[in-house]
């Protein structure tokens, strides 16, 4: 593939065999995955001053700011990307390159989540913004097809939970449900802004039979996850890493040989005691859109080796592995997988399991998912090695 169109993802060697694995990305923010060179170009067009106009230095600035542990500095990174995404041509270019970057990462199904209400400063309407992004997705998909690569990509339109436009954004999603929009989400500061504050929007979508995923269990705890599922009808949970707080002895057991469930320290696994929310997630196989590297940056996890995604997978939870914000975390699905292999002992079977789980959880028709499993995932992993 043309490296200019399909650049090697950040943090992955160009010859890493994981790049060749077919992948599914369910939690990937459009405004968190721009190419640095594109930001420089668009900033010049918009008259926006960046911390640096050198693409290499700018990439480093984003990574350093996002990993600083300083929340205002972390949020400043999104100020920079949003500032250059306020026109239809800019949104179309960003969305087109977003698709091409997914293809370079081996992703065959991708969902781009973004908040249209944050892209209206240049005079766009909500519908025009969605249409501009869809134009870019369509262009990127066509370019990929010309290069012999297949990808299914859709939009998850997102409402900001600290604002009051969720019902309006829900109606926006329904207007475009047959024109590229596949789901709805709320994002933004989780603590203090519960999902039920936007219940009218979620009830509207529920009655319309429209898919919903909700950011929950990242910056707030189990109650946020409970509300997302049982009050707001979410089919998936964005992050959900703090479901561990609904397990008795999780923290205590982790200190015993590093094995959750070995509560008496005898080296023998015992069934973990879990609360009603965790049990519901497990029993109903509610998909968790886990983002390991991002969770380290936000202090929702302490290390890749001990990230809850591994133990949750072993317990049978429907976990998926995602990049969240590829630019800010200097990551990709391939890099997340490589880190889990190298630092948490994952095998090719583990990677296949979470990929099939993610595809089964994607907001796509059942027949389409089945065809992708048969035509891309099964043969792709059959010839894979690490």
N, C-alpha and C positions, 0 to 999 in steps of 0.2 A: 504493500500500500504506500501511497505517496506520503512521506513523513511530514510534509507541510500541511496536508489536509488531515492526516491522522497521526498526530504527534504521540510519541511514547508517553504514557501517563507518568506523572511525577512520582518519584520514589520507587520506580520499578526498573530493573534492568531490561534492556530491549530484547535480550535473549531468554528472559525468565519464562519457563514453560507455562506458568500460571496465566500469562497473557493470552494463551491460546485456548483456555477453558471458556466455554460458553457461560455467560453470567446474567444475573437479573439484578437490577438496581431499583429498589422501591423508595428509597429515601435519599434524594439528591436535589438540593436547592439550586434553582437556576441562577440566583444572584450570588451564590457561593461557589460557582464553578467557572468563572470567566477566565479566558486566557489573558495573562498579563499584557501581552502585546496588543490585544484587542482593547483592553482598558486604556492603554496609552493612546491608541488611535481615537477612540471614542471621546476621551477626555479632551483631546485637542479640538475635536469638532464641537464639543459642548462648552469649551472655555472653562473647563474645570481643572483646578490645580491639584496635582497628585503629590504624594510624599516624595516621589522620584519618577522621572520619565524614562528610566532605563528598565526594560521589561525584566531582566534578570534580578536587578536590585529590588524591583517592585514585588516580584514573587517572594523574595526573602522577607521583605517588609510585612507582607500579609501573614506569612507563617509565624514570624516572630511576634507580631502583634496579637495574633490569635492564641499563641501559646504563652503569653506573658503572665497570665493569671490575673490581669487587671481588666475588669469588665468594661469600663469605658473605652479602653484601648481596643478590646476585642470588638465592641460594637462599632468602632470607627471604621473597621474594615468593610462593613456593610454600607456605611455612609459613602465610601469610595465607589463601590460597585453600583449601588442604586443611583448615584449621581450621573452615571453614564448610560443608564437604561431608561431614558425618559422620552424616547421617540420611537416611532414604528420601525424605521430602518435599524436602529440600534438593537431593539428587541429581536428583530428578525435575525440579525447577524449573530447575536449571542445564542439564540435558540438553535440556529443552524450549526454553529460550532459546538454547542453542547451535545448535539446528536453525534457529530463526527468524533468527539472525544469519547463518547460511550462506545462507539464502534472500535476505536483504537484500544479500548480497554477490554474488548471481547464481550461487551454487553449485548445481548440479543433482545432483551425487554427492559425498557427504562421508563420511569415516571418522573417527570420534571415538576417539582412543586415550587410555586412562587405566588406572591401576593399582588394581584393586579392593582389594588388600591394604593400601592407604593410607587406606581409608575405613571402618575397622571400629571406631574408637574409641567410637562411640556405641552399640555392641552389635549392629550389622548382621552377618550372615553374608556370605560372599563371594557366594553365590547371591542373597541379598536385595539386595545392592548392585547387581549386574548387572541384576536385574529392575527396580530403581528407575530406573536410567539408561534402560533400554529403554522404560519407561513414559513418560519424558520425551521420548524420541525419537519415540515413536508420537504423543504429544500434539502435538509441534511439527509433525510431518508432516501431521497432520490439520488444524491451524490453517492451515498453508501451503496445503493443498488448498482450504480454504474461501475463501482469498484468490486462488484461481486459479493457484497456483504448485505445481510438482511438484519433489520432491527425494527421492532415495534416500539414506538414511543408515544406517550400521551401526557397530557397536562393534569396536574392536581392543583386546582385553584385554591388559594389559601386566604383566609380572613385573619386579620391581626386581632388577637384575643383582648388586647388592651383598648381596642377601638369599638365602635358601635355599628359596624357595617356588615356584620356576619350574614344577616338575612338578605341584604342586597347582593352579597357575593354568592350566597347559595342560589339565588335566582339567576345570577350570571352563569353559574355552573350548569344549571338546568337548561338555559338557553343554548349552551354550546355542547350539550352532552352527546350529540351526534356529529360533532364537528371538532373532535380532538380532546375534549375535556373528559377525563375518565374518573375523577374523584374530587373530593372536597376535604379540606383540612383547616385547622386553626393553629397558629404559631405565635411566637412572641413570648413575653414573660409569663411563665407558667404559674409561679407562686403568686397568689392574690388575684388571679384571673381565671377562675375555674371554668371548665367547659360548659356547665349548666347555665352560665351567664348568657349563653347564646342558644338557649334551648329552642327558641322559635325557629332558628335556622336548621337545627338538626332535626326537629320534628317535620319541617317542610321536606327535607331531603329523604327522611325515612318514609314518609307517605308517598314520595315519588319513586321510591326504590332506587335511590342513587347512592353509590359507594362513598363511604366516609372513613378516613383515618384521622386520628387526633394525636397531636403532640402531648404526651403524658408520661409521667414517671421518669422525667429527666431532672428538672429543677424543682419538682415537687414529688410527693410520695405516693403511697398506695391509694389514698383517697382520690387523688387525681385520676388514677387508672380506673378505679371503680366507677367514678362518675362518667368517664369517657365511654365505658362499655355499657353500664346498666342504666344510665340516664340519657346519654346522647347517641346511643345506637352505633358506636364505632365498630367497624368490621376488623380494623387493624389498629395497633398502637404504635405511634411514632416514638421510638426509643424504648420506654418501658423498663429501663435498666434497674430502676429502684423497686421493682417487684420483689427484689431480694429482701426488702424490709418486711415482707409478709411471710417470711420463713423464720420459724423459731430456730435459734442456734446458728443462723448463717454466719454471723460475725464470730461467734465463739468457736464454731467448728472450723472456720477458716484458719484459726490460729493453731489447730491441732493437726500437725502434719500437712497443713495446707489443703486438707481434704474436707469439703463440706459433707456432712453426714456421718463422719467418723467422730461422733460426739463423745465417745468414751476413750478415744485415743488408742484403740486396740488394732487399728489398721484395717478394720472391717467396715465396709459401707453399711449404713443403716438408712432406712427410708426417712427423708427429711419431713419434718412436720411443717405444713404450710397452712396459711390462712385461707379464708374463703375466696379472696380475689385471685390469689395465685392458683388455687385449685381450679377455679373457673377457667383461667387462661389455659391451664394444662388440659383439663377435661374437654373444653370446647375448641381447643387448638387455635386460639386467637393469635394471629401472627404478631410477632414483636419485630419492629424495624430497628435493630440494634446497630449502633455506629461506634465501634470500639475506639478509634483514634479521637473522634470528637468527644466521646465521653471522658477521655483523659484530660482534654483541654478544659472541659467544664467541671472537672473534679467529681463527675458522677461515677468514676472508676479510678483505681489507683495504678493499675498496670495492665498491659496486654496479657501477661502470663496468668494473672488472676482475674481477668475480666469475667463477669458473670455469664457472658455468652457461652462459654465452654461448658460450665456446669448446667446451665439451663438446657443446652442441647443434649447433654447426657441424660437429663431427667425426662426428656421427651417433649419439651416446649417447642412451639413452632417458631424457632428463631430464624432470622434472616440477617445477612451481613451487608452493611451499606456504608457509603462514604460521607453522607451528610453534606458537608461543604468541602468540595475537592480542593479549592484554592486555599482556603484558610487552614485546612489540615494537611495540605500538600500530599493528598492521597487519592486513591481510586479504589474500586472494588478489588482489583488485582493486588494492590498494596495491602489492603486490609486482610486479604486471604494469605498473602505471603507472611505478614506479621503473625497471624494466628498459627501458621505452620511452624515458623521458626521459634516463636516464643511460647506458644500454648500447646504444641504437640499435635496439631491437627493433621489429618491424613487426607488423601484424595477422596476417600469415602465421605469424610466429614464435609468437604467442600461440595461434593455432589449432593449430599443430603440437604444442606442449607439452600443450595441453588434450586433444587426441585421444590423445596418448601416455599421459596420466594416466588417461583413461577406459579405454583398453585394458589398463592395469595394475591397475585397481580390482578389489577382491575381490568381483566380481559375476558371475553366470552370463553366458556368452558372448552368449546371445540378448538378455539385458537390455542389455548394453553396446551391441550392434548397434542395438537399437531407440532408445537414447538418442542415439547418433550421428546416426541418420537423422531422428529427430523433434525433437531439441533442438540438438545441436551444429552440424550442417550449416546448418539455416536460421538459427540464431542468429548465426553468423559471416557468412553470406551478406548479411545486412542491417547488418553492423557497420561502424563507422568509428572512427577515433581522433581 
